[in-house]
Amino acid sequence: MNVKDLKVGCQTFTWEMLEDRFTGGPDDLLKAISDGGYAGIEITNTMIGHYGNKPKEFAAALKAWGLTLVSFAFGSNSGFTLKEEIGADLETAKRWIDFAAAFPNALVSMGSATVVSDGPREDKFAIAADVYNNAGEIGRKAGVQVAVHPSSHHNTLLFDRADYDAIFALLDPDLVGWVPDTGHILRGHKDMSDTLRTYRDRIRYIHLKDVDANGSWAMLGKGVCDTPVVIEIANTAPRFNGWLVLEEESETAAADPAGAVKTNRQTMRSLGA
C-alpha cells in the first residue's frame, strides 16, 4: 500500500468536545465532513443522535454525502474498569456492534479504560481486558471487528508505554485490535514510532492527531507528530485496513471545527493522501 491508497476519514469528537456549544446534529456533521473532502467518518455514541436506532437511515444519509462508516466509537461511565458494570458494558457493546454490522467493514472502537473508582490501579487492567475480550467475541460472532482506543485524557488507565504493555498482554490479538492515536501516544510517551512498530500486528486503523512539544493539541503538521513515519509503519501492519482517521482537538478546532478539519484534510493532500 502506498500513500495514494490510503483512505482518509474524520472523527466527530472535534464537535463533541464543544459540549453544549455545539447545537447541531449528526446531519450537520455529515455535511461538514463531506464538504471537508473526507471519504469516511468515525462517529460516537454521543454524536449519532436520532440515527442511534436507525442504521438503515444512517446508511442512506452517509450515501447521500458520499461517506463510508469507518468505525463506531463508544465509551462508558464505568471506564470499563468496574466489575459490577461488566454485564451492562457488554450489553452496550452488543448494541453498537449490531449497529455497525449494518455497514460493510465498519469496526467498533471501544474507548480507553479509565480509573473511576478507588483501589489498586493494576487490578483494573484485568477488568478492562475482560470487557474488551468479551466484546471482541461478540464482535467475532457478528462479523464486526472490535478495537481498543487508548487515550491520554483525565484518569485514563492507558497512558504510558507500561500501560500499553500491560493491557496488550491481556488482550486476545485475534479478538481485539488497536486503534493507535498518535496524539495520545505522544502525550503519554515519546516513543511513538517504537510503540507503533512493537504492536503493529494489532493495528486496525489509525487516529492521526498532533501535539506540540509540551503535549498540547496542535493542528496536523504543526506539532511533533511525524506523519510520514506513521504512514510508513501503517503500510507494514498486516491488519491495517487503509484508513487514517483525522481527529482534531486543538484550540483552532474549538473556534472553527469545520474549518479546522478541512485544513487538516488539505494537509494530508500535501502528503499525497
Buried (B, 14 or more C-beta within 10 A) or exposed (E): EEBEEBBBBBBBBBBBBBEEEBEEEBBBBBBBBBEBBBBBBBBBBBBBBEBBEBBEEBBEBBEEBEBBBBBBBBBBEBBBBBBEBBEEBBEBBBBBBBBBBBBEBBBBBBBBBBBBEEEEEEEBBEBBBBBBBBBBBBBBEBEBBBBBBBBBBEEBBBBBBEBBEBBBEBBEEEBBBBBBBBBBBBBBBBBBBEBBBBBBEBBBBBBBBBBBEEBBBBBBBBBBBBBEBBBBBBBEBEBBBBBBBBBBBBEBBBEEBBEBBBBBBEBBEEBEB
